[in-house]
């Protein structure tokens, strides 16, 4: 499997490089966009009329793109709430670069007079979704630069540090899917030991945006009952760099190379992590004999094909292992895991004729996980019976989306998805292997979605997704729609409705002779929301009702008769620089949910769901030092747990203590010789709060609490970079974030 992963990734990456062909005569168009008070405007759109050349401004109001245009061309800057500003520019055969300055004035009416076609067409269905920047994730107190930890501070997401994945609005972790440039990242999270949340495989700096939908997401995606995390990789690099870090958990080396300015860049990294030295210094409740140990390699290539499009390639290959023993239920349990994984995505966005633009891509997720555990008490003179489970899975995703404008403020998206999944399961006991179980399934979908401007204050999004799968021989139609009323520039009200389907996971399909009797699991979303967006301020409030049907049940046999519901209220308040150099956000979630699924005998609140969740994130910059301090406080009310002493009518009615967690991250920006350095310290559960996730019963009267591996987690690291002054860049990003 390891050889297969390396060969597959290398083949795709070399093929992508072979597509890159030289292009000559490009002219660089760059500049800045300001408002009337001469403050930089972020996310303003700049483009050449009747062309696909364009860009979006960054936090400094800066933009840069290339064009093949010659003669007199018209470059337009526009942004919601401002009047569009066109500038006529003369480009000669010898022109190499054009520098422009735009000053936009506020406008109280809809800005649909000028249409500019740019590369920033929303092929990813991310419009209106809350997002976190890479620096926000890294600076967040106790986040350890993990994208998933950042998303867990968003409304609707449970504060689950004892389970891997994102649990959203009463849904299980498999009800949330992760997409990279529109392609399914099936193995986004590491595999690891039970009762410990595993981090995501990708660094936040790989992405220009982390867009999160907690419900009612676009028809461009499917097979996720609850939510979608949409990640968009960075564009062509603007500066060559080399850097790395060394820390209490391992080391990393990375390089980014600009091969042709504004045109072609490539980069890669290698990361080694070994927790054993740290665990020897900080005692854990498990005795680790190996690891956790990780080795990961990453490669990416970005190519801008003039005005026509952008090609992005990213590939990763990794391997991790862990082995430990732990006293539990009156004995010592043994556990081991060896995991290999790979992920490759190739995507292209560009023109498809005079009226259409397109986004097409191919992605593959490959994994091989072998876990072992003993299954009998270790009595005197008796050898423990060892069980092992090997799962090899290959997921291939191909996708194409076409888009065209159909009038002022309206557009149409048409597309299709195909996913081929091959899963092999091998079980063994004490060296005796059972026959391989295999499952090959195909999933296909076609979809259409349109954003329609009905008036200056009312718009709608209408979508329909048709999807089917060979695993259970089922077909479904999923309509989705939303209506938005914007009575003023800063305010909008939204009503959304959607149907979402998802087939059972492979655990319940592979080797199941009756899987054809199963059905798609179904969730119907109803959402009412209000949003206020002002300069450096965001208020977002949502009420939702989610109804579950045809959930998987395992008693008395595997069937699709499960039901459930989730309803609640979510609030997000975010403010930047209201106090000098202070950014913060507060999120609150109220959740009322019950479900009867798997082996639940009655409708009950599941063990991963807390009724109340609160997260407060504060980031403070002290430029004179310079020092950045991030603090995060998370609260969750007690979660249900299974008590075998309770009758069925009291199933899952016991509650754990409330969850409290204070995280801190402190970063000091400095220099080391000619290198720009950052010293970072991070701590999780800084106050040492007792955290209990549930209880394991060895008998009716004896139980043990499920707790974190240690009361606190500490991290200390040194980051070094040559090529970009990370000190000044980080200061600018923090000041203007």
N, C-alpha and C positions, 0 to 999 in steps of 0.2 A: 504493500500500500504506500509506503514512504517513497519508493522509487516512482510509483505511478503519480503521486502528487507532484513531485519535482518535475517529472517529464511533461505532465499535462500543463503545469504553470509555465514552464519554459517554452513549450510549443506555442502557446497563445501569446506570450509576450513577444517572442521573436516574430510571430506573424503580424502583431500590431506594429512593431517597429518597421517591418517591411512595407507597411502601408504609407509610411511617412515619406513624402516626396518633396523635393525642393520647390519653393515658389518664390518668384522674383518680383520686384517692383512694388513691394508693400510700402505704404506710407503710414507712419505712426501718428495717430491723433490722440493727444492727451491734454489734460487741463484740470480745472477745478470748477465746482458749482457752489454758489453762495446764495443766501437769502438777502433780503433788503438790508438787514443789519450786518451783513458781511460775515455771517457765521456759516461754516461749511454745512452742506446738505448731504446726508447719507441716503442711499437707495434712490437717488434720482436717476432716471433713464436717459442715456445719451445715444443717439443713433443718426446714421446717414439716411435721409429719406430715400425710399425706393431701393433699399439695400438691406442686407441682413447684418451689416457691420454695426456694432454698438457695444455698450458696456453699461454697468451700473456703478455709481460712485461708492467709495468706501467711507469709513468713519471720518476721514479727513476731507471729504468732498471731492477726492481725486478720482479720475478715470483715465483709462488708456485702452486703445484698441487699434487694429490695423484695417486699412481699406485699400482696395484696388482702384478706387474711383479716380478720375482725372477731369480736369477742367473745373467748372464752377459746380460745386456740390453744396447741398444744404444740410447742415448738422443741427439737430434739434435736441434741446434739453427739456424734459418735462417731469413733473412729479405731482402726485395727487395733492390738491389744495393750492397749486401754483399755476400761473399762466405759462404755457409752453413758450420757449424762446428759441426761434430759429436764427442761425447765423450762416451767411453765405461765405464759402471758403473756396479759394482758387488753388487747385493742386496741379502743379506742372510736372513734366516728365522727370525733372531733376529734384523734385521735392522729396525730402527724407522724413521730415517731421513737421507737424502743425500743433501749435499750442493755443488753446482757447480758454476763455474765461466767461462763465455764465452767471448772471445775477437774476434770480427768479423772484417775481413778486406774487404775493398771495392772491388767490382767486376764489370766490365763494361759490362758483358753479362747477358742474362736472367738466372735466377737461377731455372732451372727446372730439375736439376740432382737428387735432393733428394726430395721425397714426404713424408710429415709428415701429418698424419690424426689427427686433434685436435678438441677440443670442439668448436673452433672458426670458424667452417664452416659457411659461410654467408647465413644462412637460411632466413635472414631478407631482403635480396636484397639491402644492404646498401653500397656495394662496390663503392668507388670513390665519395660518397656523402659528401658535407661539413657538419661539425658537430660542436657543441658547448659543452664544458665540463660544468659540474654543477657549478664549481667555476667561470667560465667565465660569466655564467648567473647571479649568485648571486653578483659578484663584479661589474657588469655593471652599469654605472651611471643611476639612476632612473628606473631600471628594476623591482624593488620590488620582486626580485627572481621569476619572472614569466617566464616560458619557452617561452610562446608566445611572450613576449616583446623582448626576446633575438632573436628569429627567425625573428622578424620584422626589425632587423638590417641587415639581409641577403639580397643579391641581389634578385630582383624580387618580394619582398613582400611590400605591401603598408603600409604606416605609418598611419593606421586607428585606432585612439583611441576613435572613436565614435561608433564603431560597433564591435561585438564579432566575433572572428574567424580570419583566415588568408586569405587575399585576394592576390592571386598570379597571376602574368602575365595576368592581365585583367580578371581574374576569380572571381566569387562570393565566399563567405566564405564556402558555402556547396560544392564547387568544390575541397576543400582540406580535406583529411581524415587523422585521427590520429590513429596510431597503437601502441599497447603496446605488446612487444614480439610477433609481427606478428598478433595480434588479434585486431579487430576493437574496438576502444574506442569511442563509439557513443556519450557519454556525457562528453567529455574531458573538456569542458568549463562550468563554472557556468552559471545558468540562472539569469537574473537580469533585471533592469529597462531599458527602451528604451534609445537610443542615448548615451549609456555608454558601453565601451568595458569591458567585463567580463574576469577575469583571468582564467588560467587553474587550475584544481583541484589538480594537483600533484606537489610536490616539486621537484626541479631539482636533488637533492641528491639521489632520488630513482633510478636514471638511470645512467648507465655507459656511455651512449652516446645518444645525441639528433641529429639524422641524418635527414637532410632535402633535399628533391628533389623538385626543382621548376619546373620540367617538364621532360618528357621522362623516368619516373621511371620504375622499373622492372615489368615483367609480373606476378610476384608473388602477385601483388596487382591490384585491379580494383575498378570501380564505383567512380572514382575521376577524373574529367575532367582536373584538373590543376596540382595538386601536392600531395605529401604524406610526413607526418612527422612521422618518424619511431623511436620509443623509445625502448631501451633495458634495462631491469631492471638489477640491480646489481647482482653479484654472491654471494656465501656464504660469510657472514661477517667474518672478521679476528679478531675482537676484540669486546668484550661486552662493551656497553656504555649505559648511561642514561643521558638525557639532556632535554632542553626545552628553551623557551623564553617567555618574557613578553614585550609588546610593546604598542604603542599608539593605536593599532587596536585590540588587544586581547592577547591570550596566547596559548602556545602549550607545551605538554609533550610527550616525545618519549623515547623508550627503544629498544635496540638491544641486543640480547643474543646469544652468541656462545654456543650451546648445545654440539657439538662435534667439536673440532678444524678441520678446513679445510673440514668439512663434513656436518654439519647441523647447521643452525642458524634460528632464528625467531625474529620478532620485530613488533612494532606497535606504533601508536601515536594517540593522540586525540588533536584536534585543535578547539579553540573557537575564533570567530571573531565577534566583534560588533563595527560598525562604529559610533554609536550614540554619545558616548562621544567626539570623535574627531570632528564630525560635529557640536557639540555645541560650540566647541572652534574655529573652522574654518568655517565661514559662507558659505553655499552652495546656488546655485540658485534654488534649490528645497527645500521644507519644508518637512522633513522626520518625520512621526509620528511613524514609526517602522523600526528598522534596518538601513541599511542592516546588517543582523545578520546571522552567519554561525556556524554550529556545524558539525564536520567531524571526523570520526574514520577510521583508516587504520590498516591493518594487513598484514604481509608478512612472508613467510617461504621459505627457500632455502635448498635443499638437493642434495648433490653430491653423485651419486651412483657409486663409484669407478671409473674405466676407462670407464664405460658404458654410463654415461649421467648425466644430471642435471635436477632436478625438481624445478620449481618456481611457487609459489602461491602468489597472491596478491588480497586483497579485500578491498573495501572502501564502507562506508555508510555515507550519509550526508543529511543535511537539511538546507535550508536557506529561509529567508523571507525579504520582504521590502514593505513599504507603504509610499507614499508621495503625496503631492499636488504641482502643478506648474502652475503659470500663463502662459497661452498660447492662442494665437489667440483671445484675448479679454476676456478671462474667466479663471477660475481656474479648471484645470483638476485633477482628482483623479486617482491614479494607485496603485494596490496592487498585490503582488506575494507571493505564498508559493510553495516551490519546494522541493521534496524529490528525492534522487538519490542513486544508488548503482552500483558498478562495481566490477566484479570478473574476474580474468584471471588465468588459470592453464595451464602451458606449460611444455613440456618435450623434451629435446634434447639428443639423444644418438644413439647407434648403432642399425642397423636393418639387421643383418646378416654380412657376411664377406665383402661384397662389398658396402653395402649401409649404410648410416646414415639417421636419420630422425628427424624431429621436428614436434610435434603434440601438439595441444592445444584446449582449450575451453574457451570462454569468454562470459560474459553476461553484458549488460548495461540496467539498469532499472531506469525509471524516472517517476515522477508524478508532473506536473506543473499546478497550478491553478492561473490564472491571472484575474484581474477585472479592469474595467475602466468605467467612466461615459461617456455617449455619447450624451447628450443634453445640450445646454446652461443652466446655472443656472439663469433663469429669476426670478424676484420677484414673490413669491407665487407658484413657480413651483419646484417640486422635480426632481433632476437629475435622468435620466434613467441609471441604472447600468447594465453593461454587464459583464459576466464572461465566461472564456474559460478554460476548464480542459482537458489536454492532458496526457494520461497515455500510456507509450510506453515501450515495452520489446524487446530487441534485443539480440539474441543468435547466437554466431559465433563459428563454429567448423572448424578446419583447420589441414591439414597434408601435410608435404613436405618431399620428399625423395631426397637424393643426393648421387651420386657416381662419382668417378674419371673415366674419359674415356681416359686418356693419360696424357702425360706430359703437364702441364699447362692448361688442359681442364677438364670440369666437366659437369654434367647433373643434372638438378632439375626437378622433377615431383611432382605435387601436386594438391590439390583440396580445395575449400572453400565452406562453406554452411552458409547462414545467414537466420534466421527466425525472422521476425519482426511482432509484434502485436501492433496495435495502436488503442486507443479508444479516441474519441473526444466527449466532452459534452459541449454544448452551453446553456447559460441561460440569461434571461433578467428579471430583477427585481424579481428574485425568481422563475420565470417560466422556467422549464427546457425543452429543446427540446429533442427528442429521441436520444439515443446514436448512434454515427456513428462509425463503426468498420472496420478495414482493417487488414487482415492477409496476409502476402506475404512471399514468399520464393525465395531466390536468390541462385543460384548454379554456380560454375565455376570449370573448370579443366584447368591446365596450364602446360606448359613445357618451360624450359629455359636452354640454354647451353652457357657457357663461353668457347670459342675456341681459342687456341693459333695457329695462322696461320704461324708465323715465329718469329724470335727473336725480331722483331720490330712491328709486326702487330697482333692484336687480335680482336675478335668479340664477341658480345653478341647477341644471337638470341632467341627470345621468342614468344610464341603464347598463348593467353588466350581465351578460349571459355566460354561465360557466358550467363545466361538466367534468367529471372525473371517472376514470376507468376502474378505480379501486372498489367503488361501491356502485358503479353504473348508475350514477345519478346526474340530473341536470337541474339547474335552477336559474331563475331570472331575479336579479337584484336591482330594483329601482331605488334611486337616491335623488333627493332634491333639497334645496334650501332657498329661502326667500329673505332678502336683506332690505331693510328700510333705513336710510341714512338721512334723518331730518336736518342734521347739521354736519359740518366738516369733521368734527371730533367725535361724533356719536353714531352708533349704528345698532339696530336691533335685528336679530337673525332667528328664524325658525327653520329647523332641519328635520328631515325624516329620511330613514334609510333602512334597507334590509341587507343583512350580512350573513354569509354562509361559510361553513368550515367543516371539512370532513374530519372524522376521528383520527388521532395520531396513529403512527404505524404500529405501536405496541398492541393496539386492539384490532389491527387489520391483518398483520402477518400471522400466518398459521391459523387464521379463523375461517373455518369452512362456511360459516354463515354470514360472512361480511356483506354479501350481496343484499341481505335483509336490512342492513343499516342505512341510515339516511344522513343527509347533510344536517349538522347542527345549525341552528338558526337563531339570530338575534335581531330584534327590531328596535331601532333607536328613534326616540323623539327628544329633540333638544330645543330649548329656548335660551337665547343668549343676548347679552348686552355688552358692548365694548366702547370704551372711551379712550381715545389716543390723543394726547397732547404732547407738546415738546417735552421730552424726557419723562413722560408719565404714561402709564398704561393701567387701566382698570378693566378686568374681564370677569363677568359673572355668567354662570350657566346653570340652568335647571335641566335635568334629564330624566327620562324613563327608558329603561332597557328591558325588553321582555325576551326570555329565552324559551325556545321550544326544541324538541327533538335532541336534547342533550344525551350524551352517552351514559348508559347505566350498565352495571356489571352484575346486578342481582335481579331476579334469580339466574339470569344468563345475560350475555351481552346483547343490548337492545338500544333503541333510540326513543325511549319514552320519558326521558328526563325533562324537567321544566325548571324555571327559575325567573327571578327578576332582580333588577338593580335600579335604584332611583336615588337621586341626591342633589346636592347643591355644591357648587365650586366657585371659589373667588380667588382671583390673582390680582395683586396690586404691586406694581413695579415702578421705581422712581430712580432716576439717574442724576447725580450732581445737583440735586436741590440744596443739599449741604455740600460745600466744596469738597470734591474728591471722595464723595461717599455715594455708592450705588447699593441698592438693596431691593429685595422683593419678599413679599409675604404671600403664602398660598394656604387656603383652608379648604378641606373637603369633608362634606357630610355624606355618608353612604348608608343606605338601608338596602340590604341584599340578602336573599335566601335562594337556595337551589337544592334540588333533589337530583343528584347525579352520581355516577360511579356506584359506590356501595352505601350511599346515604339512605337510611330507611325512611326518612321523612324530609320535608322541606326545612332546610336549616341554613344558618349563616355559616359560610365556609371558614376554615381555619386561617386563611390568609387575609381575611377582611376585617379591618378595624372600622368602627362607626365614625370616629372623628380623627382627622389627620391634619396637622399644622406644621408648616415649614417656614422658617425665617432665615434668609440669607443676607448677610451684610458684608460688603467689601469696602475697605478703607485704604486709601493711598496717602502716604506721607512723602511728598516729592522731595523734601529737603534731605532725607536720609540717604537714598530713597528706599522705602519699605512699604510692602503691601501686606495688609492683614485681612484675612477672610474668616468670618465666623458663621456657623450654621447651627441652628437649633431645630430639632425635629421632635415632634410629639405625636403619639398615636395611642388612642384608647385601647383597652385590653381586647385581645383577639380570642375567639373561641378555640377550645381544644377538646379532644375526645377523652372522655372519662368512662371506662368500661363499667363502672358501678352505677351509671345512670340508666334508667329505662329508655326505650325508644322515644317516648314523648318528651324526654329531657335531653335528647341527643344534641351535642355541641352547644350546651347552654352554659357551661363553665367558662370562665374568662381568665386570661393571664393578667398580670399587673400591667399598668400603663407603661408605654415605651417612651424613654427620654434619651436623647443623644445630642451632645454638643461637640461639634467638630471645629477644628481650627487649622488654618494654613497661613504660614508666615514666610514671605519671600523677600530676600534682601538682594538688590541689584548692584553689581559691582564689576570690577575688571580684574583679570588675572593675566599679566603680561599684555599681549595684544588681543587676548580673547575677552569676549563679553561673558560674564558669569552671573548665575543666579543661585544663591543658596536658599534652599527650601526646606521648611520643617512643617510636618503635618501630624495631627493627632486626631483620633476618632474616639468618641465617648470620653472627652477630656475630663469630665467630672466623675467618671467611674460609676455611673448609674447602673443599678442591677437590671439587666435585660433578660427577660424570660420569653421564649418563643412558643413554648408548649411543654408537655410532660410526656415521658415514656414510662409505661406501667410494666413492671415485671410480675406483679400480682395485683390482686384487688386492693391491697393495702400498701404496696410499695411502689414508689414512683421516683423518677429523676427528672430534674428540670433540663430542658434543652436551652442552652445558653451560648453566647459567642465563645470562640476558642480562647480568648483572653478578655479581661475586662476593658483594656485599652489597646489600641494599635498606634504605633509611632512610625514615622517615616522621616528620614533625613537624606537629602540629596544635593549634589552639586551639578549644575547644568552649565555647559561650556559651548560657545558658538563663535565661529569665525565667518565673516561675510556680511552679516547684518548686525547692527548695533542693537542687540536685544534690550539693552538697558533703556535707550531712548525710545525704541519702538514700543516696549512694554509700557513705559510711562505715558506715551501718546495714546496708546490703546485704552489704558485705564482711565486717563483723564477725559477721553471723548467717547467712552463706551456707552 
